[in-house]
Amino acid sequence: MKIYINGVILELPNASKQSYIDQVLTNVLPINKQQQSFALALNGEFIGREDYQHTVVKDNDSIDVLFPIVGG
Amino acid sequence: MSLNIYGQTLNSRLLIGSALYPSPEIMQQAILASGSQVVTLSLKRQNPLARSGEKIWRYIQETVAQNQGFLLPNTAGCKSAKEAITLAKMSRELFQTDWIKLEVIGDDYNLQPDPIELLIATEQLLADGFKILPYCTDDLVICQRLYALGCQVIMPWASPIGTGKGLMNPYNLTSIRQRLPEATLILDAGIGKPSDACIAMEMGFDGVLLNSAIALADNPVLMAKAFSSAISAGESAYIAGTMPERQTAHPSTPTLDTPFWHQPEHS
């Protein structure tokens, strides 16, 4: 399955044609990163943490993983 | 005097940004020196495998905790209501706050807020329980619309973000103050000098939000103190009530019993 993480194409060879968000995250984030502060959007829509385990990611979907930064 | 933002009482009327400082350490020192209890920050894409953002996030958390303050996430970089709404929801989850500095940019040249998208986003986010601090231009009618929708706090710009040009249109800002006496008005963006902040407070603004003017100073920590003093001075002046401006000179020294050599000659 091919998805976009923060605009970058990522091939997930072991994934089926659809996976859940928490399964995808195990492929893109080390375990210690999964415990850290980030928020996620799927195809431009916010997905809450409680929904990671039952939100389906399909081929060509786009995931944004955002982290805190400084701001004015 | 304290400032009330959506039911939270704050000891400082300065809201401060966390960007552009020479180092995280100076950012922390400057924010603490300012006395500000509201610190803005943002969310951005980063390489998930990089660790670059963790240190600064820890600094911001520590600093806000030391000042017993609050995080104010922004929606910087959003160009549509849809983008801003998504980012606001992400911020609420991550930062555990329903406060959002709502920015929707309409023009890349001067980063002017898009009033139409801003109103759309405001309406939807208010319905979703957010407490919105909208960043807008100094257009009176837009400010009135935002207030009518339910924004208790309105944040018109002084001038475009990062320009340091100060108050471009004092007439507009004064009009907003006069027409929205119950709104909490925070002057946001474009402030260059402490005197700009002081003037805004003398006009009756409730607070000032700024970043570049402190972060880009030669000495950000000292400048943070200068802004804190200027805002206090402006607030005191507003409460004290400034004298009316007059067109003609009036002697301040009593004229009664003026010495004889100043008396008109008698014929």
Interface residues (C-beta under 8 A of the other chain):
Chain A: I5 N6 G7 V28 L29 P30 K33 Q36 S37 F38 A39 L40 A41 G44 E45 F46 G48 R49 D64 V65 L66 F67 P68 I69 V70 G71 G72
Chain B: G17 S18 A19 L20 Y21 M27 T40 L41 S42 L43 K44 R45 Q46 N47 P48 L49 G53 E54 I56 W57 I60 P73 N74 A76 K82 E83 T86 L87 K89 M90 S91 E93 L94 F95 I161 G162 N211 S212
